[in-house]
Amino acid sequence: MLEISGYAFPNDVHVTWSLMIVMYPYITGFVAGSFIVTSLYHLFGRQEFKPVARLAMATSFAFLLVASLPLQLHLGQPQRGPSVMITPHFTSAMAGFGILYSFYLVVLLLEVWFVWRQEIIERAKRHRGLARTFYAVLALGTYDQSPEAVEIDHRAIQILAGIGLPAACMLHGYVGFIFGAIKANPWWSTPLMPVIFLLSAAVSGIALLVILYQVFARVGRRPVDAEAISALARWLWFFLILTITLELLELIVMAYERSESWLIISELITTRLEFSYVTVQMIVGGLIPFILLAVVVLMNRFLHERVRNTLSTVAAFLCLLQVFSMRWNIVIGGQLLSKSLRGLRSPYEPEAFGREGVLMAAALLIAPFVILWVFDRVLGIEEAEGEDGRGEAPGTETGSAPSPTA
């Protein structure tokens, strides 16, 4: 039942940006966060991330393909959605998505091709018939596996990682800019909004990789690299500390200034968002994983590997919950405020069915994992034996592969 407290305008009773607008920044966060991990290896040479570098890149690619779907489902005329990518408007904040998305998609496609080029050539050699033709098309007609060609691949990967990292950060930081630039809403309008969105994206991306890497290792019956899990846990703890600190600083500044908007914001937090903000975002998704990760990082040498992996997995799952609740509290919470700053509407409850319902949101979350499965079947996410994870394959024979049509 709709309940309004205080004074509200008639058009304040509707939540226009629904669950799909919550899903959009949540999914794009995985894109940026995963790419940060793969860049730490390809660009900065952090060898501890070698076992998860290819998985991180494939994850970023899979979620990028789904990132625009929540917006398409939210649009009243979804067929007009692609226009934002082919007719850019450089003075529109909303149209900025099309520019950033298209640019990052091209960069990521190129980097994926260079990383998996040796694997594509090897599969073109092994297969026959249509499968061979398919891999020959993916190889783009080049079968050079000489050390010089491999070195060119390596340099191209580094250059593309250097371009892709700021592009991925801009892609998600722009989402925070969209909300931070809305001056009429004091819950959104803050310069810290893009930074918080970006840092929380790193949290969600790394947390997802902690879980995904162990799942892929178990399914493939491969040992879990303890150093990789420890490194992911350290970086996850680092970004979680920054995220929670900035979220608290943002709230403390509002409380300290005690502007006229703080009266209604404090009521919003203690009533409408008491469970989702205080309990889920700050305690369950913030404090508890902070403690678990502190144990993993500070007592790493004293913990059994299974205990360390279990604690890291639980903390990662809670971090995913924290980031989702943060997105929910920002997108939905900001719409519970009346423009009069003197009233609140009742909490938003999403519908179960429909194109903006809970089932559709669940389908959007499942879709990237289906893409990952197909990606693994087609190219193989696990690093091929003899490769160093950056496209180099020491010991490969010099020369060109036979023509795929031979």
C-alpha positions as CSV (number, residue, x, y, z in Angstrom):
1,M,0.0,0.0,0.0
2,L,1.3,3.4,-1.0
3,E,2.3,5.5,2.0
4,I,3.5,9.0,2.0
5,S,4.8,10.8,5.1
6,G,5.1,14.6,5.2
7,Y,4.5,16.9,2.3
8,A,5.0,15.5,-1.2
9,F,4.1,16.6,-4.7
10,P,1.7,14.5,-6.8
11,N,4.5,13.3,-9.2
12,D,6.7,12.3,-6.2
13,V,4.7,9.1,-5.6
14,H,6.2,7.3,-8.6
15,V,9.5,5.6,-8.8
16,T,10.5,6.2,-12.4
17,W,14.0,4.6,-12.4
18,S,13.1,1.0,-11.4
19,L,15.1,-2.2,-10.8
20,M,16.6,-2.1,-14.3
21,I,18.4,1.1,-13.5
22,V,19.8,-0.6,-10.4
23,M,21.0,-3.5,-12.5
24,Y,22.7,-1.3,-15.1
25,P,25.4,0.1,-12.8
26,Y,25.7,-3.3,-11.0
27,I,26.5,-5.1,-14.2
28,T,28.8,-2.4,-15.6
29,G,30.7,-2.6,-12.3
30,F,31.7,-6.1,-13.0
31,V,33.0,-4.9,-16.4
32,A,35.3,-2.3,-14.9
33,G,36.3,-4.4,-11.8
34,S,37.3,-7.4,-13.8
35,F,39.3,-5.4,-16.3
36,I,41.3,-3.8,-13.4
37,V,42.5,-7.3,-12.4
38,T,43.5,-8.3,-15.9
39,S,45.3,-5.0,-16.3
40,L,47.3,-5.6,-13.1
41,Y,48.8,-8.6,-14.9
42,H,49.1,-7.5,-18.5
43,L,49.9,-3.9,-17.9
44,F,51.7,-3.8,-14.5
45,G,53.2,-7.3,-14.6
46,R,51.7,-8.6,-11.3
47,Q,52.5,-12.3,-11.7
48,E,50.3,-13.3,-8.9
49,F,47.3,-12.6,-11.1
50,K,48.5,-14.8,-13.9
51,P,46.0,-17.7,-13.1
52,V,43.0,-15.3,-13.2
53,A,44.1,-12.9,-15.9
54,R,42.3,-14.6,-18.8
55,L,39.3,-15.3,-16.7
56,A,39.1,-11.7,-15.7
57,M,39.3,-10.5,-19.3
58,A,36.6,-13.0,-20.4
59,T,34.4,-12.0,-17.5
60,S,34.7,-8.3,-18.4
61,F,33.8,-9.1,-22.0
62,A,30.8,-11.3,-21.1
63,F,29.3,-8.7,-18.8
64,L,30.0,-5.9,-21.3
65,L,27.8,-7.7,-23.8
66,V,24.9,-7.6,-21.3
67,A,25.6,-4.1,-19.8
68,S,23.3,-2.2,-22.1
69,L,20.3,-4.6,-21.9
70,P,18.9,-3.2,-18.6
71,L,18.7,0.2,-20.3
72,Q,17.0,-1.3,-23.4
73,L,14.4,-3.0,-21.1
74,H,13.7,0.2,-19.3
75,L,13.2,2.3,-22.5
76,G,9.6,2.8,-23.7
77,Q,10.9,2.5,-27.3
78,P,13.8,0.1,-27.0
79,Q,14.4,0.0,-30.7
80,R,15.7,3.5,-30.4
81,G,18.4,2.5,-27.9
82,P,21.2,1.7,-30.4
83,S,20.9,5.2,-31.7
84,V,22.9,6.5,-28.7
85,M,25.9,4.6,-30.0
86,I,25.7,5.5,-33.7
87,T,24.5,9.2,-33.3
88,P,26.6,10.5,-30.4
89,H,25.6,13.8,-28.7
90,F,28.7,15.3,-27.1
91,T,26.8,17.7,-24.8
92,S,24.5,15.0,-23.3
93,A,25.5,13.2,-20.2
94,M,23.1,10.3,-21.1
95,A,24.5,10.0,-24.6
96,G,28.0,9.7,-23.1
97,F,27.2,6.1,-22.5
98,G,27.1,5.4,-26.2
99,I,30.5,6.9,-26.8
100,L,32.2,5.2,-23.9
101,Y,30.5,1.9,-24.4
102,S,31.4,1.7,-28.1
103,F,35.0,2.8,-27.6
104,Y,35.6,0.3,-24.8
105,L,33.9,-2.5,-26.7
106,V,36.3,-2.1,-29.6
107,V,39.3,-1.9,-27.3
108,L,38.3,-5.0,-25.4
109,L,37.5,-7.0,-28.6
110,L,41.0,-6.2,-29.9
111,E,42.6,-7.2,-26.7
112,V,40.7,-10.4,-26.5
113,W,41.8,-11.3,-30.0
114,F,45.5,-10.6,-29.3
115,V,45.4,-12.6,-26.0
116,W,43.7,-15.6,-27.7
117,R,45.3,-15.4,-31.1
118,Q,47.7,-18.3,-30.5
119,E,44.8,-20.4,-29.2
120,I,42.7,-19.5,-32.3
121,I,45.5,-20.6,-34.6
122,E,46.1,-23.9,-32.8
123,R,42.4,-24.7,-33.0
124,A,42.3,-23.8,-36.6
125,K,45.1,-26.4,-37.1
126,R,43.4,-29.1,-35.1
127,H,39.8,-28.9,-36.4
128,R,38.4,-29.8,-39.8
129,G,35.4,-28.7,-41.8
130,L,33.1,-25.9,-40.6
131,A,34.9,-25.7,-37.3
132,R,38.2,-25.1,-39.1
133,T,36.6,-22.4,-41.3
134,F,35.2,-20.8,-38.2
135,Y,38.5,-20.5,-36.4
136,A,40.2,-19.4,-39.7
137,V,37.8,-16.5,-39.8
138,L,38.5,-15.7,-36.2
139,A,42.3,-15.8,-37.0
140,L,41.6,-13.0,-39.6
141,G,43.9,-14.8,-42.1
142,T,47.1,-14.5,-40.1
143,Y,48.8,-17.7,-38.8
144,D,52.3,-16.3,-37.9
145,Q,53.5,-17.9,-34.7
146,S,57.1,-16.8,-34.9
147,P,58.8,-15.2,-31.9
148,E,58.6,-11.8,-33.6
149,A,54.8,-12.1,-34.1
150,V,54.3,-13.2,-30.5
151,E,56.3,-10.2,-29.3
152,I,54.1,-7.9,-31.4
153,D,51.0,-9.6,-29.7
154,H,52.5,-8.9,-26.3
155,R,53.2,-5.3,-27.1
156,A,49.7,-4.8,-28.5
157,I,48.1,-6.3,-25.4
158,Q,50.0,-3.9,-23.2
159,I,49.0,-0.9,-25.3
160,L,45.4,-2.0,-25.4
161,A,45.4,-2.6,-21.7
162,G,46.8,0.9,-21.1
163,I,44.0,2.3,-23.2
164,G,41.3,0.0,-21.9
165,L,41.9,0.6,-18.2
166,P,41.0,4.3,-18.2
167,A,38.2,3.5,-20.7
168,A,36.7,0.9,-18.3
169,C,37.0,3.3,-15.4
170,M,35.4,6.1,-17.4
171,L,32.6,3.7,-18.4
172,H,31.6,3.1,-14.9
173,G,32.6,6.4,-13.4
174,Y,30.3,8.1,-15.8
175,V,27.4,6.3,-14.2
176,G,28.2,8.0,-10.9
177,F,28.5,11.3,-12.8
178,I,25.0,10.9,-14.0
179,F,23.7,10.8,-10.5
180,G,26.2,13.3,-9.0
181,A,25.2,15.9,-11.6
182,I,21.5,15.9,-10.6
183,K,21.5,19.1,-8.5
184,A,17.9,18.8,-7.6
185,N,18.4,15.7,-5.5
186,P,20.6,16.1,-2.4
187,W,21.0,12.4,-1.9
188,W,22.7,12.1,-5.4
189,S,24.3,15.5,-5.9
190,T,27.9,15.1,-4.5
191,P,31.3,15.2,-6.2
192,L,32.2,11.9,-4.5
193,M,29.5,9.9,-6.4
194,P,31.6,9.0,-9.5
195,V,34.6,8.0,-7.2
196,I,32.4,5.8,-5.0
197,F,30.8,4.1,-8.0
198,L,34.2,3.4,-9.5
199,L,35.7,2.0,-6.3
200,S,32.6,-0.1,-5.6
201,A,33.0,-1.5,-9.1
202,A,36.5,-2.6,-8.3
203,V,35.1,-4.3,-5.2
204,S,32.3,-6.1,-7.1
205,G,34.6,-7.2,-10.0
206,I,37.4,-8.6,-7.7
207,A,34.8,-10.3,-5.4
208,L,33.2,-12.0,-8.4
209,L,36.6,-13.2,-9.6
210,V,37.3,-14.7,-6.2
211,I,34.2,-16.9,-6.5
212,L,34.4,-17.5,-10.3
213,Y,38.1,-18.6,-10.2
214,Q,37.4,-21.2,-7.6
215,V,34.3,-22.5,-9.4
216,F,36.2,-22.8,-12.7
217,A,39.1,-24.6,-10.9
218,R,36.7,-27.0,-9.2
219,V,34.8,-27.7,-12.4
220,G,38.0,-28.2,-14.3
221,R,39.5,-30.3,-11.5
222,R,42.5,-28.0,-11.3
223,P,44.2,-26.9,-8.1
224,V,43.3,-23.4,-6.8
225,D,46.4,-21.2,-6.8
226,A,46.8,-20.0,-3.2
227,E,48.8,-17.0,-4.1
228,A,46.2,-15.8,-6.6
229,I,43.4,-16.1,-4.0
230,S,45.6,-14.2,-1.4
231,A,46.4,-11.5,-3.9
232,L,42.7,-11.1,-4.8
233,A,41.8,-11.0,-1.1
234,R,44.4,-8.2,-0.5
235,W,43.1,-6.0,-3.3
236,L,39.5,-6.7,-2.4
237,W,40.2,-5.6,1.1
238,F,42.0,-2.5,-0.1
239,F,39.2,-1.4,-2.4
240,L,36.6,-2.3,0.2
241,I,38.3,0.0,2.8
242,L,38.4,2.9,0.3
243,T,34.7,2.3,-0.7
244,I,33.3,2.2,2.8
245,T,35.5,5.1,4.0
246,L,34.2,7.4,1.2
247,E,30.6,6.3,1.7
248,L,30.9,7.1,5.4
249,L,32.7,10.4,4.7
250,E,30.0,11.4,2.3
251,L,27.4,10.8,5.1
252,I,29.5,12.5,7.8
253,V,29.9,15.6,5.7
254,M,26.1,15.8,5.1
255,A,25.5,15.4,8.9
256,Y,28.2,17.9,9.8
257,E,26.9,20.6,7.4
258,R,23.3,20.0,8.6
259,S,21.9,21.8,5.7
260,E,18.1,21.9,5.2
261,S,18.3,18.7,3.1
262,W,19.9,16.7,6.0
263,L,16.7,16.7,7.9
264,I,14.9,14.6,5.3
265,I,18.0,12.6,4.4
266,S,18.5,11.5,8.0
267,E,14.8,10.5,8.1
268,L,15.3,8.6,4.8
269,I,18.2,6.6,6.3
270,T,16.6,5.8,9.6
271,T,13.2,4.8,8.2
272,R,12.9,3.9,4.5
273,L,16.5,2.7,4.1
274,E,17.1,1.4,7.6
275,F,17.4,-2.2,6.5
276,S,18.9,-1.9,3.1
277,Y,21.4,0.9,4.0
278,V,22.3,0.4,7.7
279,T,21.9,-3.4,8.0
280,V,22.8,-4.8,4.6
281,Q,25.1,-2.2,3.0
282,M,27.1,-1.1,6.1
283,I,27.0,-4.0,8.5
284,V,26.4,-7.3,6.6
285,G,28.0,-6.2,3.4
286,G,30.6,-3.8,4.8
287,L,31.7,-4.5,8.4
288,I,31.6,-8.3,8.2
289,P,33.6,-8.8,5.0
290,F,36.0,-6.1,6.2
291,I,36.7,-8.3,9.3
292,L,36.9,-11.5,7.3
293,L,39.3,-10.1,4.8
294,A,41.4,-8.6,7.6
295,V,41.8,-12.1,9.0
296,V,42.7,-13.5,5.6
297,V,45.3,-10.7,4.8
298,L,46.8,-10.2,8.3
299,M,46.9,-13.9,9.3
300,N,47.6,-15.3,5.9
301,R,50.6,-17.4,7.0
302,F,48.7,-19.0,9.9
303,L,45.6,-20.0,8.1
304,H,45.1,-23.4,6.3
305,E,44.5,-22.9,2.6
306,R,41.0,-24.3,2.8
307,V,40.1,-21.9,5.6
308,R,41.6,-19.0,3.8
309,N,39.7,-19.8,0.6
310,T,36.4,-20.2,2.5
311,L,36.8,-16.9,4.3
312,S,37.7,-15.2,1.1
313,T,34.7,-16.7,-0.7
314,V,32.2,-15.7,2.1
315,A,33.7,-12.2,2.2
316,A,33.4,-11.9,-1.6
317,F,29.8,-13.0,-1.6
318,L,29.0,-10.4,1.1
319,C,30.8,-7.7,-0.9
320,L,28.6,-8.5,-3.9
321,L,25.6,-8.0,-1.7
322,Q,27.1,-4.7,-0.4
323,V,27.6,-3.3,-3.9
324,F,24.1,-4.3,-5.0
325,S,22.6,-2.7,-1.9
326,M,24.6,0.4,-2.5
327,R,23.3,0.7,-6.0
328,W,19.7,0.0,-4.7
329,N,20.0,2.7,-2.0
330,I,21.4,5.3,-4.4
331,V,19.0,4.7,-7.3
332,I,15.8,3.8,-5.4
333,G,16.5,5.7,-2.2
334,G,17.0,9.0,-4.1
335,Q,13.5,8.6,-5.6
336,L,11.9,8.2,-2.2
337,L,12.6,11.8,-1.4
338,S,10.0,14.4,-2.3
339,K,11.1,17.4,-4.3
340,S,9.8,19.5,-1.5
341,L,12.4,18.0,0.8
342,R,9.6,17.6,3.4
343,G,8.2,14.2,2.5
344,L,9.0,10.6,1.8
345,R,7.1,8.0,-0.2
346,S,6.8,4.3,0.8
347,P,9.6,1.9,-0.1
348,Y,9.7,0.6,-3.7
349,E,8.8,-3.0,-4.3
350,P,9.7,-4.4,-7.7
351,E,7.3,-6.5,-9.6
352,A,8.1,-10.2,-10.0
353,F,7.2,-10.5,-13.7
354,G,7.5,-8.0,-16.6
355,R,10.4,-6.6,-18.5
356,E,11.6,-4.7,-15.4
357,G,10.7,-7.4,-12.8
358,V,12.8,-9.6,-10.5
359,L,12.8,-12.6,-12.9
360,M,14.2,-10.4,-15.7
361,A,16.9,-9.1,-13.4
362,A,17.8,-12.6,-12.5
363,A,18.0,-13.5,-16.2
364,L,20.3,-10.6,-16.8
365,L,22.6,-11.8,-14.1
366,I,22.6,-15.3,-15.5
367,A,23.2,-14.3,-19.1
368,P,26.9,-13.3,-18.7
369,F,27.7,-16.7,-17.1
370,V,26.1,-18.4,-20.1
371,I,28.3,-16.2,-22.4
372,L,31.3,-17.2,-20.3
373,W,30.4,-20.9,-20.8
374,V,30.2,-20.5,-24.5
375,F,33.4,-18.5,-24.5
376,D,35.1,-21.3,-22.7
377,R,33.8,-23.9,-25.1
378,V,34.8,-21.9,-28.2
379,L,38.2,-20.5,-27.2
380,G,39.0,-21.9,-23.7
381,I,39.4,-19.6,-20.8
382,E,42.1,-21.8,-19.1
383,E,45.6,-20.8,-20.3
384,A,47.0,-23.2,-22.9
385,E,50.0,-25.2,-21.7
386,G,53.2,-23.4,-22.6
387,E,51.8,-19.9,-22.8
388,D,52.7,-17.2,-20.2
389,G,49.2,-15.7,-20.1
390,R,50.0,-12.6,-22.2
391,G,49.8,-14.2,-25.6
392,E,53.4,-15.5,-25.5
393,A,54.1,-19.1,-26.3
394,P,57.8,-19.9,-25.8
395,G,59.0,-22.8,-27.9
396,T,56.4,-22.4,-30.6
397,E,57.7,-23.2,-34.0
398,T,58.5,-20.4,-36.4
399,G,56.6,-20.1,-39.6
400,S,53.0,-19.9,-40.8
401,A,50.3,-22.5,-40.2
402,P,49.0,-24.3,-43.3
403,S,46.1,-22.7,-45.0
404,P,42.8,-23.6,-43.3
405,T,41.3,-24.4,-46.6
406,A,44.1,-26.8,-47.5
